[in-house]
Each structure stands twice: as structure tokens, then as C-alpha cells.
Amino acid sequence: MKKFALILVFLTFLKAQAQEIKSYTWDAVPSFKTIPEEYKKMPAVVLFDKRWVHTRINTNMYGFAKFKMEHFAVKINEASEINKYNKVTADDNNTIRDTKDFHARVIKPNGDVKVLSENQIVNSDVKNVKSIVFEGVEKGDILEYYFIVKENPTSNGLEIYQKEAPVLHAEFTLTDSGSAASRLFASPEFTDNHIKNKIFYSADNIQPISNERSSKKFKNLVKVFYLIAGSSGSMQAKEWNPFFKEYTKLLKPYAFSGGDVKKLLQKLNLKDKSTEEKLTVLDEYIKTHFESYSKGESIFNDVKIVDGTGKLSIRDFICLYKLSLEGLKIPYEIIANESRFVGDLDDEMMTFYEFTEFNFYIRETNKFISPNTGFLPYGNLGYEYQDTKSKGYDVKKKQNTTIFIPIIAADFTKIESESVVNLSPDLTKVTIDKKLSNTGYIGQILRFSYNDLSNNEEKKDLTDFVKEVSIDGVDVKLLEHTVENLEFKNNYTNTPFVINSKLESVESFTEKAGNLLMVNLGKVIGNQDNLYQENTRKTDIDLKYAKEYHHTIVLNIPKGYQVDHYNDLVIDKEMKYDESKNCLFKSTVKVVGNQVIITVDEKYKSINYPKDIYQEYRKVYNASADFSKASIVLKPIKKK
């Protein structure tokens, strides 16, 4: 009886926990924070954004479920914002089992409250999902709603609070009952309030989203992540050491066997080669023979490893490298990586599979293998992992490791071009003979893309690709082209991928002013992005990779003309910051015989620049846009 009584008390406690979120309601009389002066002229202001997630996992009669509450209020200051907020659907990741409660009301500027009737809350196109439309909304109104839904439990969740409008107050509550266990990871803007058995975080005055170029947009968002496990033991299993042990134990191939891998290694004849040579040959074979399945594509067990035919799943690629490394007796570490544009790996535990990539680190050569990135050769990891910390696991030693991914120097990724420009007989258009060489990350991506498109029946796609790469944003005809160093093996030596093209302009490259002829030679490098409108900066500048541009442009001066001036094409901008990290743009012009020779050097030596020196960065970045619009001025030669 005593044991039964304890169980009954426990079940009553679980039920009370679940009932607490289901009985949530709003205040009968709306009350909101005063809008600060700085926000009063904003088109809309979010007054509050409250969310609550409760997960119940139990084997008894109450089963398992996830309940979610959202309570939101926004003040509409401009009529243009109405359509952004007047339609609401109680939906979340297609996991809804039932909409338990849904209420909405409009608060008018004079304080009148209009509550939406039940018949205005209707079924949406998705089963069990309700939706509403606020009708007759006017400038100055406050829209408020809350809903509670019952969902199937998920192992994790993401809630983004930052919006185009400022948010005066935000809350997130995470509770659980039964055997469920929860963990929360919140942006620095949130404060942990520790209320009883609840995980409760709040934040005030969340600034609007800054859609700035070259920014860690997702990482910078104000948000919370949460993890849900079936028990405290299951949550502990997400810690790196037990996670990697279980991950490697379950890492078995689907489409082939270990015997197939042994036959492949015999075929590749790697016995007397160095570790570097073995890994290069192996990686080239895998990357050039096997494609990965596209998202949603059915997976078939029809791959032939030794013959090099068929497609592989993500897991099979990882297994193929793993079994090959073990067959070659090369020590390796499986590493978990997360893009620096998304976030940082947690020091204690694996959080989100969705944001994590698994690769290999070879400590002997200090290089990496990227199993599931087709264009990346054995060597460096993808650019998005530079300057990040990876969590690793040495399978042989059965111990965890930490690997710091270095920043790759700017001279690894170079974009170089040589262009010879001739004017048409009517002096309006040009033909351009261009040799474009790309190394590093850009070379790898372009080489892969060209190979992929050249196997496509749509030849127009390949033509458009070559035009875009050769002279982006300028309307031209591609008369002919050839490529050099197309084979994947060139990635291992960073041999440049070269596109030789002959282009003819469709749009005019010249403009007449009296007897002067202005030739827009800057356009030869293609249209360039600019930061003219972006005067202030809220986030640091984060580039994909450090890089260098080197261009040479040769104009054959048309017969009967000579150079009048070229001042606009001469630009010299360099950041005043740190010589080892500076960026710069420098162009020079000289006239030799009947040719004008222009050189352009542009460098970004770092992948990160603090927002404090934004104006220094901006002047260099804008220099290329200024150059692309610049012209050389020709004048007729006076007859003697």
C-alpha cells in the first residue's frame, strides 16, 4: 500500500506538471511595457514574445507528449506591417497532434479590446492545426494571441526570438516530467532566472535583425536551443566521450562490406607508398568515382566499391574512409565540426546533428579528410570550419581529443586574370580574350562545378556558368572557351583551374562626350558588390576565406586614338589596422606603345575584421566597385 501510495503521488505530480502549461492564460486586462523613444518610430514593435515547452515521457498511462505554448503581442505603427503579423498558424515543425487552445485579440489605441470569436479560429490545411486572421487591423493597433499545442516529442528544438522589429521582452520556459531530461543553450542576451523546477530565461530590448553582408547571421541571432532526452542517462550519453564511443560502434556500412574495402586497397596498390601518397590516391579514387545521394533520393544497395560505380549515402562515405584507414593501419581521429557561421560546438556534449559535420583528422600529416564534401580534397577542411574548435575521438586509443582548425593564408585562394580588350569597328562594344586562373577554395569549387555541368545535357547551363565566372554581371556572348587542369588530382597540388574564354559584349562599353571616347575598362573585372548604403556596422565582418585577386587588363588602343587620361582607374586603398591582416586594393595604369596596361591587386589577409574598423574595411571593399565603374578616356590623334 505504501509503495502504491508513492506511485500515486508521483503520477499526480506528473499530471500537475503537464496541466500547468495547458492551463496557461493571458491577463484579462492587457498590460505592456512602455515603448522606449528609440523604438517609437519603428514600423512595428514586439511587446513581448513568450514561449514554453513541456515534455512528458513516461511508460505509464500518460504516455509521452510535448506541449508548446506561444504568447505574442506586437504593436503596428505603420500600415505596411499589417500583413506581416495578421495571419497566425499554430504550427511547429509538422509534429502537431492537437491544438489544445487558441485565443486572439486586438487592442485599439483607445484601450478597447476586441477578442476574436471561436468561429474566427479555423482549421488550416494541416490536420489538427488551427489558424487565425486578424481582420480590420489599423495603424496603432496591438495584435495579441496565444496558443497551446500538443506535439510528438522531439530530441531537440530551436526558438529564434530576433525579428525585423525590436522585441521589448522575451521569455523561454523549459519543463519536463516523467523520465524526460532537458538542457538549454541560450544566446548571451538571455538571463537564467532559475524559477523552482523550471528552466526559465528572459531577455529585454532585443535589437532588430541586422542583415549585414559578410556576417555570421545565424550565429548572431538571439535564440535558444534545447535538448530533450528520454532519461537523465540518455542525456549523459550525449556527452562527447560516450557519444563518440557509441557513434563509432554503430558506424557500419550499408552498401558494401569490409571485404570489398580490402579488395579495393589491393587494387589501388598502396603497399610501398608513404602515408601522404596513400591518402591522396585513396581520396582521389573515392571522390572521382562515387556520387552522394541527393536529399530525399531513394537509397539502393547497388554500389560496387572495387569497380567504382554507384552512389553512396553520407554514412557509407564515412564508413568507406574509416575501413580504408584501418586497413592501411593509418591512425585517425573522427572529428565533429560546426560551421563558424552557425555556432560553436559545446564543450561538454553533442547538441544538434543538423549542424554537425563528421570528418577525419590525420595527426601524422596534420591534414583532414572530408568524406561528404565532393569538391574538397584531402588536405584542408571546408572554409566554414576555419578558426574553430573541433571535438575528436581517437578510435585506437579510445580517448577524446580537441583539434583547432587553422585559418588558411590568403595566397592559398587566388583569383588571377589576364584580359586583352579590343574595341569593335563602331567603337561601342568590345571583345575580351580572358584567361582566368583560380586556386584554393574557389578553384576547388569551380573545378567541381564545371565537371558537374559538363556532364549535364543542358549545355546552356555550362555556357551561363562560364560567362558568370569570367565576367559576372555583365551582358556578354561567349564565343568560345577551353579549360585547363580540370582533373580532380590538381586539387592536391593547388594547381590553378583555368578557363580561357573569348567574350563579346552585348551592352555598350563606351560613351562619347564630344570628341572624347570613354571606355569602361573597369567593367572587365565584372560587376562588384559594394557597401555604399551600409554606413554603420552592428556585427563583426566575417569572410568565407582569406583571398587575393590579381588582374591584368590590356586595351589595344583603336587606330586614330590616343590616351587622354585614366585617373579614375588609379586607386590605392589600404586598411590601417594590422599589417598581417590588412586588406587592400591597388590599381595602376601605364601606356606602352598602342596598349594601355592596367594591373589590379586586391587582398583580404584575414577572415575576420572587428566592427570597430568597419570604415577602414569598407573603403577597401568599395574600391573594387569604384574601379568596375571607372573608364579610360581616349581622344582622336590630331592630324599633322
N, C-alpha and C positions, 0 to 999 in steps of 0.2 A: 504493500500500500504506500509506503514511504517513497519507494522508487517511482511508483506510478504518479504520485503527487508531484515529484520533482519534474518528471517529464511533462506533466500537465502545465506546470508553471512555466517551463521553458517554451512550450508551444504557444502559450498565451503571450509570452514576451515577443516571440517571433511575429505573431499575428499583429500585435500592437505596433511593432516597428513598421510593418507593411501598411497598416491602417493610417499611420501618421501622415505619410505622403499623400495617400488617397483622400484624406480629409482636408487637404490644403484649400484655403480660400483667400480671397483678397479682402482688404478693408472695405467696409460698407461705404465709408466716406473717403474718396481718393485724397492722398496727401503725397506731395512730391517735393524733392529738393529744389531750392531756388536756383535758377539757371544763372551761372556766372556771366558777367559782362562780355567776356571774350567769346562766349558761345551764342549770344543773343541774335547775332546777325547770320548765324549758320542756317542753311536751308531746313535742317531738321536736327533735333537733339533727342537722343535716347535718354529718358529719365531714369529708367532702371531696367536691368536685364538679369532676372533671377532664374537659376536652373537648379534642379535637384534630381539626382539619380539614386535609386534604391534598388539593390539586387538581393533577391531571396533565393537561396539554393539549399534545398533540403530533400531528403528521401522520403519524408512522411507525406501526409495527405495534402500539405500545402504545395508540394512540388517545387518548381523553380520558375522564377519570373523576374523581369526587370521593369520597374516603374520609373517613368520620367515625367517631371513637371517643368514647364516653361512659363514664366510670367514676365511680360514685356510691356513697356509703355514708351511711346515716342510722341514728341510734340512736333507738329508740322508747321514750320514757319514760312514755307514757300509752297504754292500750289503745285509746283513742278515735282515735289517729293511725294505727293499723294499715292501715285501708282506704285511706288517702291514699297509701301507699307500697308496698303489697304487690303491686300489679299494674304490670307494666312492658312497654311495647311498643317495639321497636327501629324507630321510625318517625320521619321528619322531612320534613315538607312534601310528602309524596306523590311524592318523587323517587327512591325506593329502587329499585335494580336487583338487589341481593342482600344478604342478611345473611351477612357473612363469618365472624363469630364471636360467641358469646353465652355468658356464664358468670354464674352467680349463686350466692351462698352466704349462710348465716345464721350469725352468730357469737353464741353464747349468753353470758350473763353470766359463766359459769364458764370461758369460753375455748374451749369445744367449737366446732368448725367443721363445719357441715353443708352440703356442696356439692350443689346441685340436679343431678340426673341429666339426661342428654341427652333422655330421653323426657318430661321436665317442661318442656322448651323447645319450644313448639309453633308451628305456623303460625297467624297471625292471619287476620282477614277480608280483609286486604290482601295481594295477591300479593307473594311474596318477603320478607314481613315476619314476623319471629318475635316471640313474646311469652311472658312467664312470669307465674306467680302463686306468690308465697311462701306456702306453706301452714303452718299451725300456729304462726304468729308470736305471740309473747307479749311482754308488757311487759318492757323491759330488753334485748330483742334488738337486734342490729345487722344491718341488711339491706345487702348489698353486691352490686353487679353491674357488669359492663362488657360492652359490645357494640361491634362494628365493622361498619359497613355501607358498601356501595358505592352511590353515587348518580350521577345525571346532574349535571354541573357546573351551578351557578347563578351569576349575576352578583354576588350579594351574600348575606349571611346575618346573622342576628341571634341571639344567645345571651343569654338572661336568667338571671342567677345568683341574684338575690334571691328569697327564698321567705318563706312564713309562718313557717318555722323559721329560726333563725340558721345561718349557714354558717361553719364554722371555717376552712376553706381551700378556695380556688377557683383553678383554673388554666385557661388557654386557650392552645393552641398552634396556630399557623397556618403551614403549609409549602406549598410548591408545587414543581413540577418541569416540565421541558419549557419551553414558551414562556409558561406561566402567570405572572401577576404578581399580587401580593396587597397589600392595605393594610388596616390595622386601626385602629379607633377605639374606645377603651375608656373606661369611666367612671373618674373620678378615684381611686376606691378601688383600682384596679389599678396594679401596678408593672411596668414594662417590664424584663425580665430579660436580653434580648439573648443568647441561647444559640446560638452558631455561626450557622448559616444559618436558624435558626428565629425566628419572631416568637413570643415566649413571655411571657405576662403572668400575674401571680398576685395574689391578694388574700386577706387574712385577716380573720376576725371580721366578716363581713358581717351587719349588723343585719337583723332580720325586716322584712318589708314594712310600711309604715305606711299603712293605708287611711284617710287623713285627708280630711275634707271640704275642698273648695276648695284642692286641691294639684296640682302638676304630677306626677301619679302616674307616668306613663310616663317622663317626662324624668328623674325622680328615681331610677328603678330602676337597680340595679347591673347593667351589661350590657356586651356588646361587639358592635360592628358590624364586618363585614369585607366588602371588595370583592374580586372576582376578575375579572381581565381576561385575554384571550387572549394578550396580549403586553405588554411594558413600554410600547410605543407606544399600545396601546389604553387602558392605564391613564392615560397622559398626556392622552389625548383627553377624559378625564373632567374635566380642569381647566376652570375656568369659561370662559376665553376660547375655546379650541377647541370646548368643548361647545356654547356658545351659537351659534357660527358654524354648526356642523353642524345644530343644532336648528332654527334659522330657515331654513336652506337646505332642510330636509326638510319644513317646515311648509306642506303643501299640502292644500287641502280635498278631501274625498271626495264630498260630496253636492251640490256646486254648482260653478260656475265663476267666474272673475274677472269675466266679462261679466255674470253675474247680479248681482254686487255693484254694478257700475256702474249697472245699471238700477234697483236698489234706492235708491241715493243720489239718482238723478234723481227717483224717486218721492217721496222724503222732502223734496225741495226745500230743501236746506240752504245754497244758494249764498250768500245775503246775511246769514247768521246768524253770531253770534260763536262762538268755539271752545266756550264753555260751552254755548250753545244747541244747537250741532251734536251734541255728545256726549250731551246729555240726550235729544234727540229720537231719536238712533240707539239709545242704550241702552234707552230705553223700548220702542221698536219690537221690538228683539230679545228683551227679557225678557218681553214680553207676548204674543208670537206663537209662540215656539218652546219646546218642552219638550226636556229631555235624555233620552236613553235610560237605562233602569234597568239596574243591574248584571246581566249575563247575557242581556239582551234582544237579539234579533237586529237588526242594523242594516240598514236598507233605503235605497236611493238614491231616495227619493220626496219629498224636500223641495222646496218651491217658495219660494225666498227672497223674490221680489217679492210673491207672494200672501200670504206669512206663514203657510204651512201646512207641517206635517210636523215630525219630530223631528230633532235634531242630536246628533252624538257630541261628546265632550269636545274632540277635535281640531278638529271643524268649527266649534264655537263660537269657539275661539281664532282660527281662520283667518278667520271672518266679521268679527271685530273688526279683525284685522290688515289685511285687504284694504280694509276701510272706512276705517281711519285713513290708510292710504296713498292711497286715492282722494280723501280730504278734505285730503290734504297736512298732516296734523297730526303733528308729531314725537312719537314714543312710545318707550318702553323696555319690553321684555319683562322681567319680573322673576320670580325664583324665591322662593317664600315657604315657610317651615316653621312650623307651629304652635308657639307657645312652650310648650305643654303636652307637646309631643313631644320637642323638642330644638332645637338651634341649627344653622343651615347652616354647613358647613365653609367656612373662608376660602379654601381652595385649590381644592376640587373638588366637583362634583356627586356625591352619595353615593347616596341612595335615592330613586328616582322615587315609591315608595309613600308617602313622607312629604312630598312636594314638590308645591306648587300653583303654576301659572303664571298670572300676572295682567299687567296693563298699568299703567304709570305715565306720566301726562301731566305733564311737568315745567312746562309753561306755566301750568297751572291748579293744580298741586300736588295733583292728585286721582288716584284709581285706578279702573280698570275690572276687575270680577271676572267673567270670561266664564262660569265654570261654577258660580256660586252664584246660583240663581234669585231669591232674595229680596233680594240685595244690589244697590242702585242704584249708578250711577256716583257716586263720592264717596269714602267711606272703604272700606278693606279690612275683611275679617271680623275680629271681635273677637279671634280667636285669634292674629292677627298683630301686635296692638298691642305696642309696646315690643320689636320685633325688628329684626334687620338683614336686608335683602333683597339678593340679588345680582342685578344687572340688566345689560341689554345694549342699548345704543343702536344700533338697526339701521342708521340712516342714517350715523352717524359710525363704525360698526363698532368700538365700544370698550365695554369693561366699565364698569359703574357700581355704586355701593353706595348703597342708599336706606334710611334709618332710618324705620321706621313709628312714628308718634306715638301717644301714649295719648290717647284721646278723653275729653273732660271729662264729668263726671257729669251735667251738665244737658242733655247730648245725649239720654241714655236716661232718660226719666221715666215713672213709673207713677203715675197720679193717679186717684183715685176719689171719687165723691160718692154716698153711700148714705143713703136715707131708710128708717127701720125702723118698722114698725107691728106691735104685738102682736095675735095672734088673739083673738077674743072670750073664749076659755077661758084666755088668758094663758100658754099653753105654747109656742106656736110664733110665728114671725114671717113677715112678707112684707118683702122688701127691693127697693126700686127703686134700681137701681145704674147709674151712668154711669162707665164705665172707659175712661180715655184712656191710650194708650201711644205713646211716641215712641222714636226711636233704634233700637238693635238689637232690642229687644223688639217695638217697633211694626212693624218690617220683617218679623220672623219671624211674628208673629201675623197680619198682613195677608196674607202669602203663604199661611199655613196655612188661614186662613178661606176664601180664594178656592179653594184646592185642595179642601177638604172640601165647599164649597157645590156643587161640580160632581160630587160623589160621590152615587151613588144611595142610599147608606146614610145617611139623614137623622139616625139616632141618633148617628152619629159627630160630626156637626156640633153636635147638642144637647149631647153629652158634652163637646165641646171648649169650648163657650160656658160651661157650668157650671163646668168646671175652671178656666178663665181668670178667671171672675167671682168665684168663691169656692172656691178649691182645698181639697179635703179635707173639705168639709162636705156632708152629705147634703141636697140641695135638689131641688125640682122647678123646671124652667124653664118659666114660664108664657108668656112671650113675649120677643122680643128684636128689636132693629134694630141696624144698624151705620152708621157714618158714615166717609167718606173711605177707601173701600175700594179705589179705583183706585191702580194702581202709581205713577202720577205723583206722588202725595203723598209718596213717599219722598224726592224730590229737594228738597223744602222742609221736610222733617221735620214735616209736618203729622200730628197725632196720629191713630192709628187708634182709633175709638171704638166700644165695644159698650154699648148701652143694654139692660138686662135687667130683667125682673121675676121675682123668685125667691120661692119659698115653701119654708120649712124643712120637712124630713121629721123630723129629730131635734129634740128639745126645746132651746130656747134659754133656758129659765128653770128656776129651782129655788126652792121655798118653804122658808122657815125661820121657823116661827111665822106671824106676820102679815106678815113681810117677803118681798119678791119680788126675787130676784136674776136679772138679765137679762145673759146673757153677750154683751155688745156687742162684746167683742174678737174674737169669732169671725167678725165681719163682714168682716175683712180676710183670712179664710181661715186654715187651719192653717199654722203656721210651723215650719220646721226649727229645731233647737236644738243646742247644744254642751254640754249639761249633763253628759254622760258623758265628754266628751273634755277631761280636765283638763290634760294636758301636750301639747306640740306638738313634733314632730321636724322638720317641714318648714315652710317659709315659707307664708304664706297668699296664694294667687293666685286672684283672681276673674276671671270672664269679662269683665266690663266695669264701669267705674265707673257708678253709677246713683243715682237719687233716687226715693223713694216719698213721695207726699203724699196723705193720705186725709182725708176729712171724713165723719163719721158723725152723722146726725141721728136721734134717737129721739123719736118722738111719745109723750109720756107718756100711758099709758092713763087714762081718766077714773076719778076716785076715788083716784088715787095721786099721790104727790109723791116727790121725791128724798130719800133718807135719807143716803147717802154714795156717793162714787165714787173713793175714794182709790187703789184698785188700778189704775185706768185712767190715773192720772197717773204718768208715767215720764220720767225725764230722765237719759240716759246718753250721755256723750261721751268719746271716746278722748283720752288725754293723750299726744300724740305730735308731730304736725306739723300746724299749722292748715291747710296747703294740701292735706293728705292725709287728715285725720282722718275717722273715721266717727262717726255719732251717731244716737240715737233719742230723740225727744221727743214726748210726747203731752200735750195739755191738755184740760180739760173745763170747760164753763160751762153754766149753766142759764138759758135765756131763755124766759120765759113757760111754756108747756107743752111746751117742747122741751129736750132735752139735746144740746148740740153738742160733738162731740169732733173734735180735729184731731190728725193724726199726721204727723210729718216724720221720715224716715229717709234717711240719706245715706251713701254709700260713695264717697269722693272719689278713691280710688286703686284700682288693680288689684292692688297688691302690698303686703303688710304683713309685716315680718320676724317670725320666730317669737319673738323676744325680747319683743315687746309683745303676745303672744298673749292674755294675760289681759285686756288693755285691749280688744282686738278682741272677745273672747268675751263680755264683759259687754254690749256694744252688740248683738251678734248675738242673744244670748239675750233681749234686751229685747223684741223683736218676738214671741217665743214666749210671754213672760210676759204681754204685752198681749193676745194672742189667747185667753188663758185667763181674762182678767180680766172682772169683772162690775160693773155698777152696781146699787145696792140701792135699791129703791123701798119705800115704806110707805104704808098707807092714810091718806087725809086724815081727820083727826078731824072728826066732825060736831059742829057748834055747837049 
